[in-house]
């Protein structure tokens, strides 16, 4: 099956290809979609659906009939009522400023005993007729007080994984993918697709 992945993120694309090897992925660049998509939803599901619908509308305009796979994900800290949540990439106010986002989070957690947190990912697969299949994945841990490992991915160096017993910043990509919220969501989506095929 050929699917449009509503992303140009190389790491995301690599992860999807690793787990969904039977599918052929087209990126937004591949279909000529160059616009920014405004993520105005209050939940990961709403944002993922907005992305999928926006790209699907574009495909309709181009007379292309392909399913679209989108995702939205973020870090949720329990003692902060789920913050930064859907605002994870722009928690400090500036989209993609990893250092400022991390510093704001660490400052928000000062004096709090409960530093438990989880990453959540929601996937939406939207067919050309508007039908959708969605799936969710989570991975749990806690926020450290200091950086450990690579700072390449925003919160990874301060997210200590319950599964791996170290921060995501200290893991290889393969280790992280084995327990990550996105990989779990992808596997859950694959199960949902296979279940739908059986029901036929």
Order of alpha helices (4+ residues) and beta strands (2+ residues): beta-alpha-beta-alpha-alpha-beta-alpha-beta-beta-beta-alpha-alpha
